[in-house]
Amino acid sequence: MATTLKLKQRCVIKFCANANTTPTDTLKLIQRGNQHTDVSRSLVFAWHKKFREGLDDVFDKPRSGRPCRGEDDVRRVQDIISEDRRRSMREISDLTGICVNVVYRILTDTLKMNKVCARWVPRLLSQDQKTTRVQMSRSFLGRLDR
């Protein structure tokens, strides 16, 4: 479920709680207004109770969890890859001290790279590469027309 949808639902629940509407009526109101989303009865009741007890914020509180990939880790992996694109994830992990799974996520999700013929290459083309590709395809099509 999208975060904005959650926030909208919580705002409706907060409004209804402040207007002394019952949680059941609040649930019916949300279900009538959002036919494409499923909101659970227990969720509406829980948030309704929180707002009735004085909670004023509709946003989630920050929670502790797995640490985010720091900019330092991303920069270290990027530096190693820029030196030698043939490095394996295990080698990068050994050099940086970062878990292999995290190295993989940094390479694929953050740096948007794929492994092609034993090299890590960017997934997206730069503007110059796109222009060159278009020019080459036009010249190839021009040769076909002759």
C-alpha positions as CSV (number, residue, x, y, z in Angstrom):
1,M,0.0,0.0,0.0
2,A,1.4,3.4,-0.9
3,T,2.6,5.6,1.9
4,T,0.4,8.5,0.8
5,L,-2.7,6.3,0.9
6,K,-1.8,5.2,4.4
7,L,-1.4,8.8,5.5
8,K,-4.8,9.8,3.9
9,Q,-6.5,6.9,5.7
10,R,-4.9,7.9,9.0
11,C,-6.1,11.5,8.5
12,V,-9.6,10.3,7.9
13,I,-9.4,8.1,11.1
14,K,-8.0,11.1,13.0
15,F,-10.8,13.3,11.8
16,C,-13.5,10.7,12.7
17,A,-11.9,10.1,16.1
18,N,-12.0,13.8,16.8
19,A,-15.6,14.0,15.6
20,N,-16.6,11.3,18.1
21,T,-17.4,8.8,15.3
22,T,-17.3,5.1,16.3
23,P,-14.5,3.0,14.9
24,T,-17.1,0.8,13.0
25,D,-18.6,3.9,11.3
26,T,-15.0,5.1,10.5
27,L,-14.3,1.7,8.9
28,K,-17.4,1.9,6.8
29,L,-16.6,5.4,5.7
30,I,-13.1,4.4,4.6
31,Q,-14.3,1.3,2.8
32,R,-17.0,3.3,1.0
33,G,-14.6,6.0,-0.1
34,N,-11.7,3.7,-1.1
35,Q,-13.2,0.7,-3.0
36,H,-9.8,-0.4,-4.5
37,T,-8.0,-0.6,-1.2
38,D,-8.3,-3.1,1.7
39,V,-8.0,-1.6,5.1
40,S,-8.3,-4.0,8.0
41,R,-10.8,-3.6,10.8
42,S,-8.1,-4.0,13.5
43,L,-5.9,-1.3,11.9
44,V,-8.8,1.2,12.0
45,F,-9.6,0.3,15.5
46,A,-6.0,0.6,16.6
47,W,-5.4,4.0,15.0
48,H,-8.8,5.2,16.2
49,K,-7.8,4.3,19.8
50,K,-4.4,6.0,19.5
51,F,-6.1,9.3,18.2
52,R,-8.7,9.1,21.0
53,E,-5.9,8.8,23.6
54,G,-4.3,12.0,22.4
55,L,-1.9,11.0,19.6
56,D,-1.6,13.9,17.3
57,D,0.8,12.7,14.6
58,V,-0.3,10.6,11.5
59,F,3.3,9.8,10.5
60,D,5.1,6.6,11.6
61,K,7.7,7.0,14.3
62,P,11.3,6.2,13.2
63,R,12.2,2.7,14.2
64,S,15.5,1.0,14.6
65,G,16.3,-1.7,12.2
66,R,18.9,-2.8,9.8
67,P,21.4,0.0,9.2
68,C,21.2,1.8,6.0
69,R,23.9,1.5,3.4
70,G,26.1,4.4,4.2
71,E,27.5,6.8,1.6
72,D,31.0,5.6,2.7
73,D,30.2,2.0,1.8
74,V,28.8,3.0,-1.6
75,R,31.8,5.2,-2.3
76,R,34.2,2.4,-1.4
77,V,32.5,-0.1,-3.6
78,Q,32.3,2.4,-6.4
79,D,36.0,3.2,-6.1
80,I,36.9,-0.5,-6.3
81,I,34.7,-1.1,-9.3
82,S,36.1,1.9,-11.1
83,E,39.6,0.6,-10.6
84,D,38.8,-2.9,-11.9
85,R,35.4,-3.9,-13.2
86,R,36.3,-7.6,-13.2
87,R,36.3,-7.8,-9.4
88,S,33.9,-10.4,-8.0
89,M,31.5,-9.6,-5.2
90,R,33.5,-11.8,-2.9
91,E,36.7,-9.8,-3.6
92,I,34.9,-6.5,-3.0
93,S,33.5,-7.9,0.2
94,D,36.9,-9.0,1.4
95,L,38.5,-5.6,0.5
96,T,35.8,-3.5,2.1
97,G,34.6,-5.7,5.0
98,I,31.0,-5.4,3.8
99,C,28.8,-8.5,3.6
100,V,28.5,-10.0,0.1
101,N,24.8,-9.5,0.0
102,V,25.1,-5.9,0.8
103,V,27.8,-5.5,-1.9
104,Y,25.4,-7.1,-4.3
105,R,22.6,-4.7,-3.3
106,I,24.9,-1.7,-3.6
107,L,26.1,-2.7,-7.1
108,T,22.6,-3.6,-8.4
109,D,20.2,-1.2,-6.6
110,T,22.3,1.8,-5.7
111,L,24.9,1.9,-8.5
112,K,22.5,0.4,-11.1
113,M,25.1,-2.1,-12.5
114,N,24.8,-5.5,-14.1
115,K,27.4,-8.2,-14.5
116,V,28.1,-8.7,-18.2
117,C,30.9,-10.9,-19.5
118,A,32.7,-10.9,-16.1
119,R,32.5,-7.1,-15.8
120,W,30.3,-4.8,-13.9
121,V,28.7,-2.3,-16.3
122,P,26.2,0.5,-15.8
123,R,22.7,-0.5,-16.6
124,L,21.7,2.8,-18.1
125,L,23.3,4.5,-21.1
126,S,24.8,8.0,-20.8
127,Q,23.5,10.8,-23.1
128,D,26.5,10.5,-25.3
129,Q,26.0,6.7,-25.7
130,K,22.3,7.3,-26.5
131,T,23.2,9.8,-29.2
132,T,25.9,7.6,-30.7
133,R,23.4,4.7,-30.8
134,V,20.8,6.7,-32.6
135,Q,23.3,8.0,-35.1
136,M,24.6,4.4,-35.8
137,S,21.1,3.1,-36.2
138,R,20.2,5.9,-38.7
139,S,23.3,5.2,-40.7
140,F,22.5,1.5,-40.7
141,L,19.0,2.1,-41.9
142,G,20.3,4.5,-44.5
143,R,22.5,1.7,-45.9
144,L,19.5,-0.6,-46.0
145,D,17.4,1.9,-48.1
146,R,20.0,1.9,-50.9
